[in-house]
Amino acid sequence: MTTNQKSILASSSCIKRRTLLASACVLAVPMAWAQAPADYPKAGTLLRYVVPFPPGGLTDVMARLVAQQLGDRWKINVIIENKPGAGAMTGAEYAVRSAPDGYTMLAVNMTHSVNATLFKGRAKFDLNTDLRPVALLAGAPVLIVVPANSKIQTLNDLIAEAKARPLNAGSSGVGTPSHLSLALFNQLNGTNILHIPYKGGSPSLTDLMAGQLDVIFSNFPESLPFVKSGKLRAIAIASEQRNPQVPSVPTTAQAGMPKLNAEQWTAVMAPAKTPDAIVEKLGAELVRIMQIPEIAKKSEELGFRVDPRGPKAFGEFWTSEVQRWRSVIEAADIKPE
């Protein structure tokens, strides 16, 4: 081998080493990006937890439970900002317009997966693209309830009555779980129970107990106290398993209607441009909080089914919920109020 050939081989080897080193550096960059900023969250800073519903509801109660834990664990100030209105869209828009820095998170529930279709093209923002999933926290099944003195004892009784005479059903508003569950029931059984929307679950339950309504597809924690006190009768629960708080109430599947499976879940989203690393860190922390035994127990006592999922799993769930309820909305020709 000539001196010139040795020189060429040495240069080639050097180039290969530099190329491999450069490639390694390029591959290392995403790993660096995957790390949340060292100062996030900054101790003593303020994190806004936007709840687009009035205080006292299911979503608000869960948000306050989580906010306290997050503040204590991260040594930051987490405040609840209730911003109800426009079918839960006022608070959502407020979150969308907030800085994507990890210090604003939005409480969402099934209503928002419905609104993704109801308000598409009507709102100034898009729930699918202007927000991003952070974590799913828990769910609460729909409990189908009738007045205590109603002759309706089962789902089959409800179907028969609905086909024999006009029935009406209350809900906590257009696009809420109680409304969409009713619409799904009508579609599955060829019934036409009239929907009567209320401004919240409480006033609708009051009218049901007074005999002004025939049935409500209610959020479990809202109607549970009245079922336990004997003021309402539960004829089915839309969940995979019976609930220990109402062990005698069959699931919708056991009652012969497996497709009538609906749940009012609660979760967290953030502005769409919030960095991946921050979303992953926040999502992981929220999942850990829901897995704390005392938090899980408290949630279950409130009527929730604890179901923590991080950003990716919640994102998949969100997409499936949007698609599922879109078909129900279109078939029933539901319009926003």
C-alpha positions as semicolon CSV with decimal commas, in nm:
position;residue;x (nm);y (nm);z (nm)
1;M;0,000;0,000;0,000
2;T;0,138;0,338;-0,100
3;T;0,168;0,632;0,131
4;N;-0,108;0,808;-0,066
5;Q;-0,345;0,509;-0,026
6;K;-0,283;0,502;0,351
7;S;-0,364;0,870;0,367
8;I;-0,691;0,821;0,176
9;L;-0,796;0,532;0,408
10;A;-0,713;0,736;0,716
11;S;-0,921;1,028;0,586
12;S;-1,210;0,794;0,503
13;S;-1,200;0,643;0,852
14;C;-1,198;0,987;1,006
15;I;-1,496;1,097;0,794
16;K;-1,689;0,783;0,898
17;R;-1,619;0,853;1,265
18;R;-1,733;1,214;1,226
19;T;-2,048;1,098;1,041
20;L;-2,134;0,847;1,312
21;L;-2,072;1,107;1,581
22;A;-2,294;1,357;1,402
23;S;-2,569;1,096;1,365
24;A;-2,546;1,014;1,735
25;C;-2,581;1,381;1,819
26;V;-2,886;1,413;1,595
27;L;-3,047;1,111;1,760
28;A;-2,973;1,255;2,102
29;V;-3,160;1,579;2,035
30;P;-3,515;1,437;2,069
31;M;-3,409;1,274;2,396
32;A;-3,306;1,614;2,524
33;W;-3,637;1,761;2,407
34;A;-3,819;1,482;2,592
35;Q;-3,696;1,623;2,921
36;A;-3,928;1,877;3,085
37;P;-3,760;2,210;3,168
38;A;-3,559;2,178;3,485
39;D;-3,754;2,463;3,642
40;Y;-4,100;2,321;3,558
41;P;-4,293;2,354;3,767
42;K;-4,136;2,649;3,943
43;A;-4,191;2,628;4,319
44;G;-4,444;2,879;4,443
45;T;-4,585;2,956;4,098
46;L;-4,954;2,964;4,009
47;L;-5,124;2,694;3,803
48;R;-5,479;2,768;3,687
49;Y;-5,719;2,474;3,674
50;V;-6,009;2,598;3,461
51;V;-6,344;2,431;3,528
52;P;-6,605;2,527;3,265
53;F;-6,892;2,441;3,500
54;P;-7,040;2,596;3,816
55;P;-6,897;2,496;4,156
56;G;-7,035;2,182;4,316
57;G;-7,080;1,962;4,010
58;L;-6,902;1,634;3,941
59;T;-6,625;1,785;3,732
60;D;-6,567;2,063;3,984
61;V;-6,552;1,823;4,278
62;M;-6,292;1,606;4,106
63;A;-6,089;1,911;4,000
64;R;-6,070;2,036;4,358
65;L;-5,964;1,695;4,485
66;V;-5,684;1,677;4,228
67;A;-5,582;2,042;4,260
68;Q;-5,509;2,010;4,629
69;Q;-5,291;1,705;4,575
70;L;-5,104;1,858;4,281
71;G;-5,033;2,176;4,476
72;D;-4,905;1,985;4,777
73;R;-4,687;1,747;4,575
74;W;-4,532;2,010;4,348
75;K;-4,516;2,293;4,604
76;I;-4,711;2,527;4,379
77;N;-5,037;2,719;4,406
78;V;-5,316;2,550;4,212
79;I;-5,636;2,753;4,192
80;I;-5,973;2,652;4,052
81;E;-6,124;2,902;3,810
82;N;-6,491;2,827;3,744
83;K;-6,593;2,966;3,405
84;P;-6,932;2,816;3,313
85;G;-7,140;2,914;3,013
86;A;-7,219;2,834;2,649
87;G;-7,249;2,462;2,710
88;A;-6,906;2,439;2,878
89;M;-6,743;2,623;2,589
90;T;-6,674;2,955;2,766
91;G;-6,417;2,799;2,997
92;A;-6,275;2,591;2,714
93;E;-6,214;2,899;2,502
94;Y;-6,050;3,071;2,798
95;A;-5,806;2,782;2,827
96;V;-5,742;2,777;2,452
97;R;-5,642;3,148;2,463
98;S;-5,409;3,095;2,760
99;A;-5,031;3,071;2,734
100;P;-4,918;2,715;2,647
101;D;-4,662;2,707;2,927
102;G;-4,794;2,425;3,142
103;Y;-4,955;2,658;3,395
104;T;-5,310;2,633;3,258
105;M;-5,509;2,313;3,243
106;L;-5,873;2,260;3,152
107;A;-6,118;2,022;3,315
108;V;-6,311;1,841;3,042
109;N;-6,574;1,571;3,040
110;M;-6,796;1,379;2,802
111;T;-6,982;1,700;2,717
112;H;-6,671;1,831;2,541
113;S;-6,638;1,517;2,327
114;V;-6,998;1,585;2,224
115;N;-6,930;1,956;2,169
116;A;-6,648;1,866;1,931
117;T;-6,929;1,781;1,687
118;L;-7,208;2,011;1,809
119;F;-6,998;2,327;1,792
120;K;-6,775;2,244;1,497
121;G;-6,782;2,547;1,268
122;R;-6,988;2,741;1,522
123;A;-6,722;2,815;1,785
124;K;-6,413;3,032;1,737
125;F;-6,191;2,738;1,819
126;D;-6,174;2,362;1,764
127;L;-6,168;2,127;2,061
128;N;-5,979;1,866;1,858
129;T;-5,697;2,090;1,740
130;D;-5,672;2,380;1,987
131;L;-5,642;2,160;2,294
132;R;-5,437;1,850;2,366
133;P;-5,505;1,555;2,599
134;V;-5,314;1,544;2,927
135;A;-5,483;1,281;3,145
136;L;-5,806;1,093;3,199
137;L;-5,896;1,083;3,568
138;A;-6,218;0,892;3,634
139;G;-6,566;0,812;3,512
140;A;-6,916;0,795;3,656
141;P;-7,176;0,569;3,495
142;V;-7,522;0,676;3,389
143;L;-7,794;0,555;3,625
144;I;-8,141;0,525;3,472
145;V;-8,392;0,644;3,732
146;V;-8,771;0,679;3,753
147;P;-9,002;0,812;4,027
148;A;-9,038;0,579;4,324
149;N;-9,409;0,527;4,252
150;S;-9,360;0,461;3,879
151;K;-9,486;0,129;3,745
152;I;-9,170;0,109;3,531
153;Q;-8,950;-0,154;3,695
154;T;-8,707;-0,254;3,417
155;L;-8,560;-0,135;3,087
156;N;-8,810;-0,356;2,905
157;D;-9,090;-0,182;3,095
158;L;-8,948;0,154;2,986
159;I;-8,944;0,045;2,621
160;A;-9,299;-0,089;2,641
161;E;-9,429;0,228;2,809
162;A;-9,249;0,452;2,560
163;K;-9,416;0,267;2,272
164;A;-9,756;0,271;2,440
165;R;-9,777;0,638;2,539
166;P;-9,579;0,966;2,525
167;L;-9,300;0,981;2,784
168;N;-9,065;1,263;2,868
169;A;-8,711;1,259;3,003
170;G;-8,521;1,536;3,172
171;S;-8,151;1,608;3,131
172;S;-7,892;1,851;3,262
173;G;-7,882;2,022;2,921
174;V;-7,834;1,972;2,549
175;G;-7,528;1,764;2,471
176;T;-7,483;1,635;2,827
177;P;-7,442;1,265;2,910
178;S;-7,803;1,242;3,025
179;H;-7,921;1,384;2,691
180;L;-7,695;1,170;2,471
181;S;-7,776;0,855;2,667
182;L;-8,145;0,920;2,608
183;A;-8,081;0,975;2,237
184;L;-7,886;0,649;2,220
185;F;-8,168;0,465;2,401
186;N;-8,423;0,599;2,152
187;Q;-8,207;0,494;1,858
188;L;-8,148;0,145;1,992
189;N;-8,514;0,077;2,064
190;G;-8,707;0,278;1,808
191;T;-8,868;0,485;2,083
192;N;-8,934;0,859;2,089
193;I;-8,909;0,969;2,451
194;L;-8,926;1,350;2,453
195;H;-8,614;1,529;2,571
196;I;-8,661;1,817;2,815
197;P;-8,334;1,999;2,893
198;Y;-8,273;2,167;3,228
199;K;-7,995;2,394;3,347
200;G;-7,828;2,127;3,553
201;G;-7,898;1,783;3,693
202;S;-8,041;1,896;4,026
203;P;-8,355;2,076;3,897
204;S;-8,434;1,790;3,660
205;L;-8,415;1,537;3,944
206;T;-8,641;1,757;4,155
207;D;-8,906;1,749;3,882
208;L;-8,862;1,374;3,840
209;M;-8,933;1,317;4,209
210;A;-9,235;1,545;4,178
211;G;-9,372;1,329;3,898
212;Q;-9,334;1,591;3,626
213;L;-9,091;1,370;3,433
214;D;-9,100;0,998;3,354
215;V;-8,731;0,910;3,350
216;I;-8,379;1,053;3,364
217;F;-8,057;0,898;3,236
218;S;-7,873;1,052;3,526
219;N;-7,513;1,099;3,633
220;F;-7,462;0,832;3,899
221;P;-7,337;1,054;4,186
222;E;-7,620;1,304;4,133
223;S;-7,908;1,058;4,163
224;L;-7,750;0,806;4,401
225;P;-7,859;0,982;4,724
226;F;-8,222;0,989;4,607
227;V;-8,210;0,621;4,512
228;K;-8,070;0,531;4,852
229;S;-8,335;0,739;5,029
230;G;-8,614;0,571;4,831
231;K;-8,726;0,885;4,649
232;L;-8,622;0,742;4,311
233;R;-8,595;0,392;4,168
234;A;-8,293;0,288;3,962
235;I;-8,382;0,041;3,687
236;A;-8,037;-0,004;3,528
237;I;-7,681;0,123;3,539
238;A;-7,483;0,184;3,219
239;S;-7,158;0,020;3,325
240;E;-6,974;-0,306;3,267
241;Q;-7,025;-0,427;3,624
242;R;-7,280;-0,376;3,896
243;N;-7,198;-0,102;4,144
244;P;-7,153;-0,203;4,510
245;Q;-7,348;0,105;4,619
246;V;-7,656;-0,022;4,432
247;P;-7,587;-0,397;4,411
248;S;-7,943;-0,493;4,318
249;V;-7,948;-0,270;4,009
250;P;-7,858;-0,463;3,689
251;T;-7,620;-0,331;3,427
252;T;-7,766;-0,232;3,092
253;A;-7,601;-0,544;2,943
254;Q;-7,766;-0,767;3,203
255;A;-8,093;-0,593;3,123
256;G;-8,053;-0,690;2,756
257;M;-7,909;-0,367;2,620
258;P;-7,525;-0,398;2,602
259;K;-7,487;-0,110;2,355
260;L;-7,639;0,132;2,606
261;N;-7,308;0,190;2,779
262;A;-7,245;0,553;2,870
263;E;-7,025;0,722;3,124
264;Q;-6,967;1,078;3,239
265;W;-6,589;1,084;3,254
266;T;-6,367;1,369;3,369
267;A;-6,021;1,454;3,238
268;V;-5,764;1,726;3,177
269;M;-5,652;1,905;2,861
270;A;-5,408;2,188;2,793
271;P;-5,355;2,449;2,520
272;A;-5,245;2,274;2,200
273;K;-4,896;2,427;2,186
274;T;-4,800;2,320;2,536
275;P;-4,463;2,139;2,494
276;D;-4,469;1,760;2,477
277;A;-4,234;1,720;2,773
278;I;-4,449;1,935;2,999
279;V;-4,765;1,751;2,895
280;E;-4,597;1,416;2,968
281;K;-4,476;1,530;3,310
282;L;-4,811;1,680;3,407
283;G;-5,004;1,381;3,276
284;A;-4,785;1,134;3,463
285;E;-4,829;1,328;3,786
286;L;-5,207;1,335;3,751
287;V;-5,211;0,959;3,693
288;R;-5,000;0,908;4,007
289;I;-5,237;1,126;4,209
290;M;-5,540;0,921;4,104
291;Q;-5,356;0,604;4,209
292;I;-5,301;0,726;4,567
293;P;-5,516;0,489;4,779
294;E;-5,694;0,762;4,976
295;I;-5,768;0,961;4,660
296;A;-5,900;0,652;4,483
297;K;-6,117;0,568;4,784
298;K;-6,254;0,922;4,810
299;S;-6,331;0,924;4,437
300;E;-6,516;0,594;4,462
301;E;-6,717;0,723;4,759
302;L;-6,824;1,016;4,540
303;G;-6,949;0,769;4,279
304;F;-6,653;0,772;4,040
305;R;-6,477;0,479;3,880
306;V;-6,106;0,562;3,896
307;D;-5,952;0,523;3,550
308;P;-5,625;0,719;3,522
309;R;-5,462;0,731;3,177
310;G;-5,175;0,943;3,048
311;P;-5,164;1,167;2,738
312;K;-5,140;0,895;2,473
313;A;-5,405;0,663;2,618
314;F;-5,638;0,950;2,694
315;G;-5,585;1,087;2,342
316;E;-5,700;0,756;2,195
317;F;-6,000;0,749;2,429
318;W;-6,090;1,108;2,340
319;T;-6,089;1,029;1,968
320;S;-6,308;0,723;2,018
321;E;-6,559;0,923;2,226
322;V;-6,579;1,203;1,967
323;Q;-6,644;0,951;1,691
324;R;-6,894;0,752;1,895
325;W;-7,113;1,046;1,992
326;R;-7,086;1,209;1,650
327;S;-7,292;0,926;1,501
328;V;-7,555;0,960;1,775
329;I;-7,574;1,339;1,729
330;E;-7,611;1,315;1,353
331;A;-7,873;1,039;1,370
332;A;-8,081;1,232;1,625
333;D;-8,018;1,567;1,450
334;I;-7,918;1,727;1,780
335;K;-7,836;2,099;1,765
336;P;-7,667;2,319;2,027
337;E;-7,886;2,545;2,236
